[in-house]
Amino acid sequence: MKAAELSQKSATELKDELVENLKEQFKLRMQKAAGQLSRPSEVKRVRRQIARIKTVLAQKQAAGE
């Protein structure tokens, strides 16, 4: 999901999405540690998505939304 799409969501929706992505990141880290990770690029994708969500949340807080 792109940052423009994320900026249209409310703060609570963003927080829910952040929790989902953090859970997915944990699951991927466990798969990597166990040597069962089939697509290593997924770790990078999820990490960047988390960063996008946190950035949009910070912008919304700075704007006072």
Backbone atoms as SQL, in Angstrom:
CREATE TABLE atoms (id INTEGER PRIMARY KEY, chain TEXT, resi INTEGER, resn TEXT, atom TEXT, x REAL, y REAL, z REAL);
INSERT INTO atoms VALUES
  (1, 'A', 1, 'MET', 'N', 0.840, -1.166, 0.000),
  (2, 'A', 1, 'MET', 'CA', 0.000, 0.000, 0.000),
  (3, 'A', 1, 'MET', 'C', 0.890, 1.235, 0.000),
  (4, 'A', 2, 'LYS', 'N', 0.522, 2.204, -0.809),
  (5, 'A', 2, 'LYS', 'CA', 1.329, 3.404, -0.942),
  (6, 'A', 2, 'LYS', 'C', 0.995, 4.413, 0.154),
  (7, 'A', 3, 'ALA', 'N', 1.890, 5.365, 0.345),
  (8, 'A', 3, 'ALA', 'CA', 1.711, 6.367, 1.390),
  (9, 'A', 3, 'ALA', 'C', 0.471, 7.216, 1.137),
  (10, 'A', 4, 'ALA', 'N', 0.150, 7.485, -0.122),
  (11, 'A', 4, 'ALA', 'CA', -1.042, 8.275, -0.432),
  (12, 'A', 4, 'ALA', 'C', -2.307, 7.546, 0.009),
  (13, 'A', 5, 'GLU', 'N', -2.335, 6.237, -0.162),
  (14, 'A', 5, 'GLU', 'CA', -3.486, 5.448, 0.270),
  (15, 'A', 5, 'GLU', 'C', -3.568, 5.414, 1.795),
  (16, 'A', 6, 'LEU', 'N', -2.410, 5.349, 2.435),
  (17, 'A', 6, 'LEU', 'CA', -2.386, 5.311, 3.899),
  (18, 'A', 6, 'LEU', 'C', -2.831, 6.628, 4.506),
  (19, 'A', 7, 'SER', 'N', -2.503, 7.741, 3.860),
  (20, 'A', 7, 'SER', 'CA', -2.852, 9.048, 4.419),
  (21, 'A', 7, 'SER', 'C', -4.352, 9.290, 4.412),
  (22, 'A', 8, 'GLN', 'N', -5.102, 8.525, 3.633),
  (23, 'A', 8, 'GLN', 'CA', -6.555, 8.680, 3.584),
  (24, 'A', 8, 'GLN', 'C', -7.249, 7.931, 4.721),
  (25, 'A', 9, 'LYS', 'N', -6.519, 7.053, 5.403),
  (26, 'A', 9, 'LYS', 'CA', -7.105, 6.273, 6.493),
  (27, 'A', 9, 'LYS', 'C', -7.040, 7.049, 7.798),
  (28, 'A', 10, 'SER', 'N', -7.894, 6.665, 8.730),
  (29, 'A', 10, 'SER', 'CA', -7.893, 7.307, 10.041),
  (30, 'A', 10, 'SER', 'C', -6.754, 6.743, 10.893),
  (31, 'A', 11, 'ALA', 'N', -6.495, 7.394, 12.001),
  (32, 'A', 11, 'ALA', 'CA', -5.403, 6.975, 12.884),
  (33, 'A', 11, 'ALA', 'C', -5.660, 5.589, 13.462),
  (34, 'A', 12, 'THR', 'N', -6.915, 5.291, 13.797),
  (35, 'A', 12, 'THR', 'CA', -7.209, 3.968, 14.367),
  (36, 'A', 12, 'THR', 'C', -7.030, 2.870, 13.324),
  (37, 'A', 13, 'GLU', 'N', -7.409, 3.153, 12.084),
  (38, 'A', 13, 'GLU', 'CA', -7.196, 2.169, 11.013),
  (39, 'A', 13, 'GLU', 'C', -5.708, 1.939, 10.784),
  (40, 'A', 14, 'LEU', 'N', -4.942, 3.016, 10.851),
  (41, 'A', 14, 'LEU', 'CA', -3.492, 2.895, 10.666),
  (42, 'A', 14, 'LEU', 'C', -2.867, 2.080, 11.795),
  (43, 'A', 15, 'LYS', 'N', -3.330, 2.303, 13.011),
  (44, 'A', 15, 'LYS', 'CA', -2.785, 1.553, 14.149),
  (45, 'A', 15, 'LYS', 'C', -3.116, 0.072, 14.034),
  (46, 'A', 16, 'ASP', 'N', -4.330, -0.234, 13.568),
  (47, 'A', 16, 'ASP', 'CA', -4.709, -1.637, 13.355),
  (48, 'A', 16, 'ASP', 'C', -3.832, -2.278, 12.287),
  (49, 'A', 17, 'GLU', 'N', -3.603, -1.538, 11.222),
  (50, 'A', 17, 'GLU', 'CA', -2.766, -2.051, 10.141),
  (51, 'A', 17, 'GLU', 'C', -1.316, -2.236, 10.617),
  (52, 'A', 18, 'LEU', 'N', -0.861, -1.329, 11.467),
  (53, 'A', 18, 'LEU', 'CA', 0.486, -1.429, 12.014),
  (54, 'A', 18, 'LEU', 'C', 0.633, -2.704, 12.838),
  (55, 'A', 19, 'VAL', 'N', -0.356, -3.007, 13.662),
  (56, 'A', 19, 'VAL', 'CA', -0.321, -4.217, 14.483),
  (57, 'A', 19, 'VAL', 'C', -0.274, -5.460, 13.593),
  (58, 'A', 20, 'GLU', 'N', -1.076, -5.470, 12.538),
  (59, 'A', 20, 'GLU', 'CA', -1.075, -6.606, 11.611),
  (60, 'A', 20, 'GLU', 'C', 0.293, -6.791, 10.978),
  (61, 'A', 21, 'ASN', 'N', 0.909, -5.686, 10.557),
  (62, 'A', 21, 'ASN', 'CA', 2.222, -5.769, 9.919),
  (63, 'A', 21, 'ASN', 'C', 3.299, -6.206, 10.907),
  (64, 'A', 22, 'LEU', 'N', 3.201, -5.761, 12.148),
  (65, 'A', 22, 'LEU', 'CA', 4.172, -6.179, 13.152),
  (66, 'A', 22, 'LEU', 'C', 4.059, -7.678, 13.424),
  (67, 'A', 23, 'LYS', 'N', 2.827, -8.195, 13.442),
  (68, 'A', 23, 'LYS', 'CA', 2.629, -9.633, 13.625),
  (69, 'A', 23, 'LYS', 'C', 3.210, -10.409, 12.447),
  (70, 'A', 24, 'GLU', 'N', 2.986, -9.876, 11.241),
  (71, 'A', 24, 'GLU', 'CA', 3.532, -10.540, 10.054),
  (72, 'A', 24, 'GLU', 'C', 5.054, -10.517, 10.073),
  (73, 'A', 25, 'GLN', 'N', 5.635, -9.389, 10.515),
  (74, 'A', 25, 'GLN', 'CA', 7.088, -9.291, 10.598),
  (75, 'A', 25, 'GLN', 'C', 7.634, -10.307, 11.597),
  (76, 'A', 26, 'PHE', 'N', 6.965, -10.476, 12.724),
  (77, 'A', 26, 'PHE', 'CA', 7.404, -11.454, 13.719),
  (78, 'A', 26, 'PHE', 'C', 7.357, -12.862, 13.135),
  (79, 'A', 27, 'LYS', 'N', 6.272, -13.170, 12.440),
  (80, 'A', 27, 'LYS', 'CA', 6.119, -14.487, 11.825),
  (81, 'A', 27, 'LYS', 'C', 7.231, -14.747, 10.805),
  (82, 'A', 28, 'LEU', 'N', 7.548, -13.735, 10.007),
  (83, 'A', 28, 'LEU', 'CA', 8.612, -13.883, 9.011),
  (84, 'A', 28, 'LEU', 'C', 9.980, -14.056, 9.672),
  (85, 'A', 29, 'ARG', 'N', 10.209, -13.327, 10.774),
  (86, 'A', 29, 'ARG', 'CA', 11.485, -13.476, 11.490),
  (87, 'A', 29, 'ARG', 'C', 11.633, -14.883, 12.056),
  (88, 'A', 30, 'MET', 'N', 10.552, -15.445, 12.562),
  (89, 'A', 30, 'MET', 'CA', 10.599, -16.807, 13.097),
  (90, 'A', 30, 'MET', 'C', 10.862, -17.815, 11.981),
  (91, 'A', 31, 'GLN', 'N', 10.247, -17.594, 10.827),
  (92, 'A', 31, 'GLN', 'CA', 10.487, -18.484, 9.686),
  (93, 'A', 31, 'GLN', 'C', 11.943, -18.397, 9.238),
  (94, 'A', 32, 'LYS', 'N', 12.495, -17.182, 9.254),
  (95, 'A', 32, 'LYS', 'CA', 13.891, -16.993, 8.847),
  (96, 'A', 32, 'LYS', 'C', 14.828, -17.707, 9.815),
  (97, 'A', 33, 'ALA', 'N', 14.543, -17.598, 11.109),
  (98, 'A', 33, 'ALA', 'CA', 15.383, -18.236, 12.115),
  (99, 'A', 33, 'ALA', 'C', 15.329, -19.757, 12.003),
  (100, 'A', 34, 'ALA', 'N', 14.169, -20.265, 11.607),
  (101, 'A', 34, 'ALA', 'CA', 14.007, -21.714, 11.478),
  (102, 'A', 34, 'ALA', 'C', 14.477, -22.220, 10.121),
  (103, 'A', 35, 'GLY', 'N', 14.847, -21.301, 9.237),
  (104, 'A', 35, 'GLY', 'CA', 15.308, -21.693, 7.911),
  (105, 'A', 35, 'GLY', 'C', 14.178, -22.091, 6.979),
  (106, 'A', 36, 'GLN', 'N', 12.971, -21.621, 7.232),
  (107, 'A', 36, 'GLN', 'CA', 11.811, -21.990, 6.435),
  (108, 'A', 36, 'GLN', 'C', 11.272, -20.832, 5.595),
  (109, 'A', 37, 'LEU', 'N', 11.994, -19.742, 5.523),
  (110, 'A', 37, 'LEU', 'CA', 11.533, -18.569, 4.793),
  (111, 'A', 37, 'LEU', 'C', 11.694, -18.814, 3.298),
  (112, 'A', 38, 'SER', 'N', 10.575, -18.808, 2.593),
  (113, 'A', 38, 'SER', 'CA', 10.622, -19.106, 1.159),
  (114, 'A', 38, 'SER', 'C', 10.943, -17.867, 0.317),
  (115, 'A', 39, 'ARG', 'N', 10.448, -16.691, 0.746),
  (116, 'A', 39, 'ARG', 'CA', 10.706, -15.464, -0.010),
  (117, 'A', 39, 'ARG', 'C', 11.324, -14.411, 0.905),
  (118, 'A', 40, 'PRO', 'N', 12.637, -14.273, 0.883),
  (119, 'A', 40, 'PRO', 'CA', 13.302, -13.300, 1.757),
  (120, 'A', 40, 'PRO', 'C', 12.887, -11.853, 1.481),
  (121, 'A', 41, 'SER', 'N', 12.398, -11.578, 0.299),
  (122, 'A', 41, 'SER', 'CA', 12.000, -10.210, -0.029),
  (123, 'A', 41, 'SER', 'C', 10.779, -9.762, 0.758),
  (124, 'A', 42, 'GLU', 'N', 10.024, -10.701, 1.307),
  (125, 'A', 42, 'GLU', 'CA', 8.852, -10.356, 2.111),
  (126, 'A', 42, 'GLU', 'C', 9.245, -9.597, 3.373),
  (127, 'A', 43, 'VAL', 'N', 10.389, -9.935, 3.947),
  (128, 'A', 43, 'VAL', 'CA', 10.861, -9.253, 5.157),
  (129, 'A', 43, 'VAL', 'C', 11.076, -7.771, 4.855),
  (130, 'A', 44, 'LYS', 'N', 11.708, -7.493, 3.737),
  (131, 'A', 44, 'LYS', 'CA', 11.985, -6.124, 3.324),
  (132, 'A', 44, 'LYS', 'C', 10.679, -5.363, 3.047),
  (133, 'A', 45, 'ARG', 'N', 9.732, -6.030, 2.374),
  (134, 'A', 45, 'ARG', 'CA', 8.459, -5.408, 2.033),
  (135, 'A', 45, 'ARG', 'C', 7.687, -5.018, 3.292),
  (136, 'A', 46, 'VAL', 'N', 7.631, -5.928, 4.266),
  (137, 'A', 46, 'VAL', 'CA', 6.892, -5.669, 5.502),
  (138, 'A', 46, 'VAL', 'C', 7.576, -4.573, 6.318),
  (139, 'A', 47, 'ARG', 'N', 8.895, -4.604, 6.367),
  (140, 'A', 47, 'ARG', 'CA', 9.632, -3.592, 7.122),
  (141, 'A', 47, 'ARG', 'C', 9.373, -2.195, 6.550),
  (142, 'A', 48, 'ARG', 'N', 9.355, -2.090, 5.243),
  (143, 'A', 48, 'ARG', 'CA', 9.096, -0.793, 4.614),
  (144, 'A', 48, 'ARG', 'C', 7.654, -0.341, 4.816),
  (145, 'A', 49, 'GLN', 'N', 6.736, -1.297, 4.795),
  (146, 'A', 49, 'GLN', 'CA', 5.329, -0.967, 5.023),
  (147, 'A', 49, 'GLN', 'C', 5.129, -0.422, 6.439),
  (148, 'A', 50, 'ILE', 'N', 5.812, -1.028, 7.406),
  (149, 'A', 50, 'ILE', 'CA', 5.739, -0.551, 8.791),
  (150, 'A', 50, 'ILE', 'C', 6.268, 0.879, 8.869),
  (151, 'A', 51, 'ALA', 'N', 7.362, 1.147, 8.189),
  (152, 'A', 51, 'ALA', 'CA', 7.942, 2.492, 8.190),
  (153, 'A', 51, 'ALA', 'C', 6.978, 3.499, 7.561),
  (154, 'A', 52, 'ARG', 'N', 6.311, 3.111, 6.482),
  (155, 'A', 52, 'ARG', 'CA', 5.339, 4.005, 5.847),
  (156, 'A', 52, 'ARG', 'C', 4.202, 4.345, 6.805),
  (157, 'A', 53, 'ILE', 'N', 3.684, 3.330, 7.477),
  (158, 'A', 53, 'ILE', 'CA', 2.571, 3.547, 8.393),
  (159, 'A', 53, 'ILE', 'C', 2.993, 4.460, 9.537),
  (160, 'A', 54, 'LYS', 'N', 4.170, 4.210, 10.101),
  (161, 'A', 54, 'LYS', 'CA', 4.649, 5.048, 11.200),
  (162, 'A', 54, 'LYS', 'C', 4.865, 6.487, 10.754),
  (163, 'A', 55, 'THR', 'N', 5.335, 6.681, 9.534),
  (164, 'A', 55, 'THR', 'CA', 5.546, 8.024, 9.005),
  (165, 'A', 55, 'THR', 'C', 4.230, 8.765, 8.857),
  (166, 'A', 56, 'VAL', 'N', 3.234, 8.103, 8.297),
  (167, 'A', 56, 'VAL', 'CA', 1.926, 8.736, 8.117),
  (168, 'A', 56, 'VAL', 'C', 1.294, 9.046, 9.472),
  (169, 'A', 57, 'LEU', 'N', 1.428, 8.132, 10.436),
  (170, 'A', 57, 'LEU', 'CA', 0.901, 8.398, 11.782),
  (171, 'A', 57, 'LEU', 'C', 1.567, 9.621, 12.410),
  (172, 'A', 58, 'ALA', 'N', 2.874, 9.722, 12.252),
  (173, 'A', 58, 'ALA', 'CA', 3.601, 10.862, 12.804),
  (174, 'A', 58, 'ALA', 'C', 3.155, 12.162, 12.138),
  (175, 'A', 59, 'GLN', 'N', 2.923, 12.121, 10.831),
  (176, 'A', 59, 'GLN', 'CA', 2.451, 13.309, 10.127),
  (177, 'A', 59, 'GLN', 'C', 1.060, 13.719, 10.600),
  (178, 'A', 60, 'LYS', 'N', 0.213, 12.738, 10.831),
  (179, 'A', 60, 'LYS', 'CA', -1.138, 13.037, 11.305),
  (180, 'A', 60, 'LYS', 'C', -1.098, 13.630, 12.721),
  (181, 'A', 61, 'GLN', 'N', -0.213, 13.106, 13.563),
  (182, 'A', 61, 'GLN', 'CA', -0.099, 13.639, 14.917),
  (183, 'A', 61, 'GLN', 'C', 0.455, 15.061, 14.901),
  (184, 'A', 62, 'ALA', 'N', 1.402, 15.318, 14.010),
  (185, 'A', 62, 'ALA', 'CA', 1.979, 16.659, 13.916),
  (186, 'A', 62, 'ALA', 'C', 0.940, 17.658, 13.392),
  (187, 'A', 63, 'ALA', 'N', 0.043, 17.181, 12.530),
  (188, 'A', 63, 'ALA', 'CA', -0.999, 18.045, 12.000),
  (189, 'A', 63, 'ALA', 'C', -2.150, 18.217, 12.969),
  (190, 'A', 64, 'GLY', 'N', -2.198, 17.372, 14.005),
  (191, 'A', 64, 'GLY', 'CA', -3.218, 17.497, 15.023),
  (192, 'A', 64, 'GLY', 'C', -4.504, 16.742, 14.702),
  (193, 'A', 65, 'GLU', 'N', -4.421, 15.745, 13.858),
  (194, 'A', 65, 'GLU', 'CA', -5.619, 14.966, 13.508),
  (195, 'A', 65, 'GLU', 'C', -5.869, 13.870, 14.501);
